[in-house]
Structures are given as structure tokens and as C-alpha cells.
């Protein structure tokens, strides 16, 4: 019998008695409202259980996660890993939703560090952010032009006005940004206040975009054609460019940079464009990486696209193969054991205990059921369908602990700085992987042929309000 079952059983007889005493009052509620009889029964039940008094007193003075922390679970997990990829330098996205970009750059930079024998290297997330923001503004205004015939109350139009300029993103956006704009070292375009704390900038530019959207819709209502609206959009976008440049800085068209290796040897100073830097220094073919998602709320072994899940008007939506979690785990394990970091997306807020020394994602690491004496179990499929769990954060797998030939726990490079987790690194149990991990990006050399074949199929198009749209 589970802990919750024992708690419920202990008060079952009393509860039946109370309900029976108040049955007429409860049964008399024909309108669905809460009756005085129900309130009396609930109060009596609460006061009859000593566990409630103990928890009430504890929660009055303490954070719920500290009360619910399952120390035994933490001890069972341990901190030893059989396989770890060497990682240098923890990044910090600060008060922004750029985890998807940080995780993408982190996967690439570790390869560059090894390839060129560097102590460490970090790419400018601010540079990527500038172009991402510019492209998202353009995508929003293009979508407004394309939906001009729809009413403001149309679900797609409402969705657009609610999400004009978000920080969040996906792996396809990492790829598209690099292919179009290249990449630069962090020192070439360092962080600014707004790149580290983006809320004010986002709010102001969102206000402008909504205003511009209203202008474009009025033009359509007055008989303006698409060409005229796009001409107006160009001026609107030139103003967005100025706003972004003032907040984030002006992206370099070219820059000087030289390499310094682990031994302190200084290389030749060279001039690069961002695209040249990516090709010559990073040199990774991003077309070799495939995006896999595991959502039991959607049919498995099917190709999907999510409408508007992109940041560029002239690029495809996020496209993925939806496969069982076991298939994702097998590919991820092979990649990590071979020294290749894996970008992944998960619901980081679920069953996750973190402080300045620990970051552990494990089933029951925070035991809310024991605190409340209530069964809170819900399947992964139900969590998705009922909007309780969605992919919210992207990180990188950089290690795994294999026990008896199977993964027991996973080692993670996060982008929350060194003050969270174990110096910026987090752990995930394999059970948590099954329940709350949703997406991975895998190099094709670790992908079985039958899974690559899924990508040959025509994708099923999902609407932007699908739970799996959530930009991490």
C-alpha cells in the first residue's frame, strides 16, 4: 500500500461517517455550489487528522519544497558518474528565455574547444539574440499580413497578438540563425543589460509590434494589397532594428580575432565575417542533426510540423519525428557514450529540487503526496493533454551513469550560472527522463535508419496552440 493509500485509509471510516451525517445537505445541492454541509464535513475531516495539524504548522514557516524534500531519494541517486564529457565554463542566460540558444551554443562550443585545443570558448548569445529578435518581429508582422482577412477573435489571430516577441525558441532556430548570420565569440558582442534582463525591452517592442499590426490590419480593411502592406512593414522593421541596436548593440559585420590554445600559444590575428568564423572555426554541418520528440499525446513514428514554431518568415516550421521515449533514450545514450553532447528539451519545473549546492530532477525528490495526503499521480499523456506539463527548458547532456548496462542517471550542463546546482551542473534520474523529457537533437550517425526514414514522410501540421509548441 502506498503512503497516500495509507493516509486515506486511516481516515476512510471517519469520512464515510461524516458524509453520511451530512448526506441530505450535500444531496440537496442541485446547482453545483458548495453547501454549508459540505464545508462542515470538510472542516471536521481536516481537524480530525493530526497529520494536517503538523503540516499546517510546518508550511506556515517553511517553503513547501523544503518540507517535501525527499532526502532518502537524494541519497539513493548518488553523485558518481561512469561516463562524463569534459566541459569547461558554465554559461548564464540570466533573466531571459534564451536557454534554447545557450544549449545549442554549448553543444557546439565543447566540440570547438576540443578540436582546436582551447582552454575554453564561449559564443556571443547576444549576437544570436539580436538576429532572433529581428526575425521574430518580421515573422509576427508577416503573419499579421497573411491573416488580414480573419477576425480579431479568430484563434490564430488571438494567438499572434498574445505572442508577438517571445525570448523562447527551439533547435531549428539555432540552425537557421547560424546558417544565415553565422556566429561570433562572446567578446566580440558581449552582453548588455537588456540581453541579460530582457523583460523591459520585450514589453516595449511588443507594444510597438501590436501597434504596427493594427496599422497593417487597417490597411487591409481599407483595400490595401499585400505589396503595400509589405512596403509599410519594411519601415516598421527599420524602427525595430534601431530599438534592438540601442538595447543589444550593433552586430559586427566583420571582426578581428585570434586563437589562444591551452598552452598559451597565440595564433595569427585574422579578420572574419560571422559566417566565415562559423565555417572555419566551428565547421559543423548542422544539417546532420535531427530533432526527435516523444509525446504520447500524439501518434508515434509520425512526422509533425508545428505552425509558426520558427523565428524566420522564409524558413520551415519546427519539424520532428515523434517516437517512443525508449528510442530517444537509446540514441542519446549512444551519443553521450561516444563523447557527443546532446541538446534536449524538458519540463524542468517538475519534480526538481535545486539550491546553491544541488540540482536534482528525480521522481518523488519533492514528495508532495506525503505532505498533502492526496494522490497526485497523472500519466505523461494526461499531463500533456491537460496542459500540466510542456517542454519549458533546454540543456545539454554531458554525461551518464551506466549501471548493469543501463542508464541510471544523467549529467547535465545547464545555463543558469555556477550558483545553481553543483557549480552549474545538474543531475537527472533515468525515471525522470522517461516522464518529463520531451525532445533531443541527435547527430545522424547515432540515428537508426528506420528513424531517419520517418523524415521522408509528409508531416502532419499541428496548430501553434498545440502543447508541444512551447518555446523553451
ABEGO torsion letter per residue (X at the ends): XBAAAAAAAAAAAAAAAAAAAAAAAAAABAAGBBBAAAAAAAAAAAAABAAAAAAAAAAAABBAAAAABBAAAAAAAEABBABBBBBBEBBBAEBBAAAAAAAAAAAAAAAAAAAAGBABBBBBAAAAAAAAAAAAAAAAAAAAAAAAABBAABAAAAAAAABAABABBBAAAAAAAAAAAEBBBAAABBBBAAAABAAAAAAAAAAAAAAAAAAAAAAAAAGBBAAAAAAAAAAAAAAAAAAAAAAAEBBBABBBBBBBBAAGBBBBBBBBBAAAAAAAAAGBBAAABBBBBBBAABBBGBBBBBBGBBABAABBBBBBBBBBAAAAAAAAAAAAAAGBBBBBBBBAABGBBBBAABBBBBBGABBAAAAAGBBABBBAAAAAAAGABBBABBBBBABBBBBGGBBABBBBBBAAEAABEBGGBBBBBAAAAAAABABBBBBAAABBAAAAAAAABBBBBBBAABAAABBX
